Amino acid sequence: MLRAGHFKRWFRLALSLALLTPLFLILGCTKFDLLNATVLSHGDAATKDVDYGPLSRQKLDVYRPAKPAPASRIVVFFYGGNWQTGDKNDYRFVAHALSSRGFVAVLPDYRLYPEVTFPAFVQDAALAVRWVHDHAQEIGGDAKHIYLMGHSAGAHIATLLTLDERYLQEVGLDRTAIRATAALSGPYDFVPSVGDRGVFSMRSDQTSTDPNMQPITFANGDSPPLLLVHGEKDTTVDVKNATRLATAIKNAGGEVRVVTYPKRAHVGVVLSLAASFRWLAPTLNDVAKFFQEQN
C-alpha cells in the first residue's frame, strides 16, 4: 500500500507526464502554449508589446510582481529556439516564476533566421537591455540591478552580451549595466548542427566556426558573474559547453558558478521553472538565490 506522501508524489508525476507528453508531441520543444494554459498567475501585472526598437520583432513584455518592492531587481529573459523560432508569449510561465520571487521580468522578442543571421539577434538583445536600463524606474525596477537570463539559444545570446562588451557599447552601455547572468543549457563552445549553420552564415558542410560567435572566445576576468545551469543528460547541447566555459573564465580570474542536474535533459531545465514542474529541478531556487547574492 502506498503511503499518503508516496501517493501524492506518484500522482504529481502522473499528472505532469500527462501534460508533458502532448506538449512535446503536438507543440514541439519550443512551444509552451499548453504549459502556459496551466500556469496560475501570481497576480503579476503585464505590459505587453512595448517597442524597444523600430522593427516588428523588436518588442518586449514586462511582468511586475503582485506586491513589488521599491526598485525591484529586473531580469531580462531571452528564450531559445535554435535562433530560428520562438515568441515571448510562449514563455509567460518563466515570467510568472520570476515575478513570484519579486523580480520584474522582461521578455523580449528578437529577429530570427532566416530574416537575419548572426549577430543581428544579439544586437537586438543589446537594444532591449538598453531600453530596460533607460526605463527601469518606469517599470518598477532598479537600473543598477539588471540581470540577464536565457535558455539554449537565449543563453548563448545572454552570455555573449555578458562576455563580449562590444554589443552593449554599440548601444551606449558597458558591461557594468549587467549585475549578473544566469545561462541555462546554452552553447558556448560549439559547432552548430547542420540545420543551424545558416544562422551563422556557414555552409552545411562547414565545421570551422567564427570565433566571434563563441562565448568562450571572450572568457575574461572582468565580466559580470555568471551562473551556468545545465542538465547532465542534455543531448541537444552537451554539458561540456558549460564546464569548458567555466574553466576558461576561472583561468582568466573571473567569477563563474556551474550547477548541473544529473537526471535532466535540455528542455527539462527550463520546464522546471513552471509551477507544475518544479519537482524536475531546483532551477528557480538556484537562479533566484544567485541573483539575490549579487549586490
C-alpha positions in Angstrom: 0.0 0.0 0.0 1.2 3.5 -0.9 1.6 5.9 1.9 -0.1 9.3 1.6 3.2 11.1 0.7 4.1 8.4 -1.8 0.7 8.6 -3.4 0.9 12.4 -3.7 4.4 12.0 -5.3 3.2 9.5 -7.9 0.0 11.4 -8.6 2.1 14.6 -9.3 4.4 12.6 -11.6 1.5 11.0 -13.5 -0.3 14.4 -13.9 2.9 16.1 -15.0 3.7 13.4 -17.5 0.1 13.6 -18.8 0.6 17.2 -19.5 4.2 16.9 -20.8 3.5 14.2 -23.4 1.1 16.1 -25.6 3.1 19.2 -25.0 6.1 17.8 -26.9 4.2 15.6 -29.4 1.9 18.3 -30.5 3.7 21.6 -30.0 7.3 20.7 -30.1 10.2 21.7 -27.8 10.0 25.4 -28.3 6.2 25.8 -27.9 4.8 26.1 -24.4 1.2 27.2 -25.2 -0.3 24.2 -23.3 2.0 24.8 -20.4 1.1 28.4 -20.2 -2.5 27.5 -20.1 -1.9 25.6 -16.9 0.1 28.4 -15.2 -1.7 30.0 -12.3 -0.9 33.7 -12.2 0.7 35.1 -9.1 -1.2 38.3 -9.6 1.6 39.9 -11.6 0.8 42.8 -13.9 1.8 42.6 -17.5 2.6 45.4 -20.0 2.6 43.8 -23.5 4.2 44.6 -26.8 6.4 47.5 -25.8 8.6 48.7 -28.6 12.3 48.7 -27.8 13.2 49.3 -31.4 11.5 50.3 -34.7 11.2 46.7 -36.2 8.3 44.3 -35.8 10.2 41.8 -33.8 11.7 44.4 -31.5 9.1 44.2 -28.8 9.1 43.2 -25.2 6.7 42.3 -22.4 7.1 43.4 -18.8 5.7 41.4 -15.8 5.7 43.1 -12.4 5.2 41.3 -9.1 1.8 41.5 -7.4 3.5 43.2 -4.4 6.6 44.8 -5.9 9.3 46.2 -3.7 10.6 49.7 -4.4 13.2 49.5 -7.1 12.9 45.8 -7.7 15.6 43.7 -9.4 15.0 43.3 -13.1 15.6 40.0 -15.0 15.7 40.1 -18.8 15.0 36.6 -20.2 15.9 35.5 -23.7 14.2 32.4 -24.9 15.7 29.6 -27.1 14.6 28.0 -30.3 17.8 27.5 -32.4 17.8 31.2 -33.2 15.1 30.3 -35.7 11.8 30.1 -33.7 10.3 31.5 -30.6 7.9 34.0 -29.3 7.8 35.8 -25.9 4.2 34.8 -25.4 5.3 31.2 -25.2 7.3 31.9 -22.0 4.8 33.5 -19.7 5.5 30.7 -17.3 9.1 32.0 -16.9 7.8 35.5 -16.2 5.4 34.2 -13.6 8.2 32.2 -12.0 10.4 35.2 -11.7 7.7 37.7 -10.6 6.7 35.2 -7.9 10.2 35.8 -6.4 9.8 39.5 -6.5 11.7 40.2 -9.8 10.4 42.4 -12.6 10.6 40.1 -15.6 11.2 41.3 -19.1 10.7 39.0 -22.1 11.9 40.4 -25.4 11.4 39.1 -28.9 14.3 39.3 -31.3 14.8 38.8 -35.0 15.3 35.2 -36.2 16.9 33.3 -39.0 16.3 33.4 -42.0 15.2 37.0 -41.7 18.6 37.8 -40.2 21.9 36.0 -39.4 24.4 36.3 -36.6 25.0 38.8 -34.9 21.7 40.6 -35.6 19.8 38.8 -32.8 22.5 39.6 -30.3 22.3 43.3 -31.4 18.6 43.2 -30.8 19.1 41.8 -27.3 21.6 44.6 -26.6 19.0 47.1 -27.7 16.4 45.5 -25.4 18.8 45.8 -22.5 19.3 49.5 -23.3 15.5 50.0 -23.2 15.3 48.3 -19.8 18.2 50.4 -18.5 16.5 53.6 -19.6 13.0 52.7 -18.4 13.9 50.8 -15.2 12.2 53.2 -12.8 9.2 53.4 -15.1 8.6 49.6 -14.9 9.2 49.5 -11.2 12.8 48.3 -11.2 16.3 49.5 -10.4 18.7 50.3 -13.3 21.6 49.3 -11.0 20.1 45.8 -10.6 19.6 44.4 -14.1 20.2 40.7 -14.6 20.2 38.6 -17.8 18.9 35.1 -18.2 18.4 32.8 -21.1 17.8 29.2 -22.2 19.5 27.4 -25.0 20.0 29.9 -27.9 18.8 32.6 -25.5 21.6 31.5 -23.1 24.0 31.9 -26.0 22.7 35.5 -26.6 22.8 36.4 -22.9 26.3 35.1 -22.4 27.7 36.9 -25.4 26.2 40.1 -24.1 27.9 39.4 -20.8 31.3 38.5 -22.1 31.7 40.4 -25.4 31.5 44.1 -24.4 31.1 45.3 -27.9 27.3 44.7 -28.1 26.4 46.9 -25.2 29.0 49.5 -26.2 27.2 49.8 -29.5 24.0 50.9 -27.7 25.8 53.3 -25.3 26.2 50.9 -22.3 29.0 48.9 -20.9 29.0 45.6 -19.0 28.6 47.3 -15.7 25.0 47.7 -16.7 24.6 43.9 -16.1 24.7 42.9 -12.5 24.9 39.1 -13.3 23.8 36.5 -15.8 22.2 33.1 -15.4 22.5 30.9 -18.5 20.5 27.7 -18.9 21.5 24.9 -21.2 23.5 27.1 -23.5 26.0 26.5 -26.3 29.2 28.4 -25.6 31.9 26.4 -27.4 30.2 24.5 -30.2 29.8 23.6 -33.8 26.2 24.2 -34.9 24.1 21.4 -36.2 23.7 21.2 -40.0 20.3 22.8 -39.7 21.6 25.7 -37.6 24.7 26.5 -39.7 22.9 29.0 -41.9 22.2 31.1 -38.8 25.9 31.8 -38.6 26.4 32.2 -42.4 28.1 28.8 -42.6 27.9 26.2 -45.3 26.1 23.0 -44.5 29.3 21.0 -44.8 31.4 23.6 -42.8 32.6 22.8 -39.3 35.1 25.7 -38.7 33.3 28.5 -36.9 33.7 32.2 -36.5 35.4 32.9 -33.1 33.0 35.8 -32.6 30.0 33.5 -32.3 31.6 31.6 -29.5 31.1 33.0 -26.0 34.2 31.1 -24.8 36.3 33.3 -27.1 35.6 36.2 -24.8 36.1 34.5 -21.4 37.8 37.0 -19.2 38.2 38.1 -15.6 36.3 41.4 -15.8 32.8 40.3 -16.9 29.8 40.2 -14.6 29.3 37.0 -12.5 27.9 34.0 -14.5 25.8 31.1 -13.3 25.8 28.2 -15.8 23.0 25.7 -15.3 22.9 22.5 -17.3 21.3 19.1 -17.4 23.8 16.2 -17.4 21.6 14.2 -19.8 21.3 17.0 -22.3 21.8 15.6 -25.8 20.9 18.8 -27.6 23.7 20.9 -26.1 26.4 19.0 -24.4 27.1 19.9 -20.7 30.7 20.3 -21.6 29.8 23.7 -23.1 29.2 24.8 -19.5 32.3 23.2 -18.0 34.6 24.4 -20.7 33.4 28.0 -20.5 33.6 27.9 -16.7 37.2 26.7 -16.8 38.1 29.4 -19.2 36.6 32.1 -17.1 38.1 30.8 -13.9 41.5 30.6 -15.6 41.1 34.3 -16.5 40.3 35.2 -12.9 36.6 35.7 -13.5 33.6 34.7 -11.3 31.5 31.8 -12.5 29.5 29.0 -11.0 28.3 25.8 -12.6 25.2 23.9 -11.4 24.3 20.6 -13.1 21.3 18.4 -12.7 22.1 14.7 -13.1 18.7 13.5 -14.3 17.7 16.4 -16.5 18.0 16.9 -20.3 17.7 20.1 -22.4 14.0 21.1 -22.1 13.6 19.9 -18.5 15.9 22.7 -17.2 13.6 25.5 -18.4 10.4 23.5 -18.0 11.2 23.2 -14.2 10.6 27.0 -13.9 6.9 26.3 -14.3 5.0 25.8 -11.1 3.6 22.4 -12.1 7.1 21.1 -13.0 9.4 22.5 -10.2 9.9 19.0 -8.9 12.1 18.4 -12.0 14.9 20.6 -10.8 15.5 23.5 -8.4 16.3 25.9 -11.3 14.2 28.7 -9.9 15.7 28.5 -6.5 19.2 28.3 -7.8 18.8 31.3 -10.2 16.9 33.4 -7.6 19.5 32.8 -4.9 22.3 33.6 -7.3 20.8 36.9 -8.4 20.0 37.9 -4.8 23.6 37.3 -3.8 24.8 39.8 -6.4 24.5 43.1 -4.5 
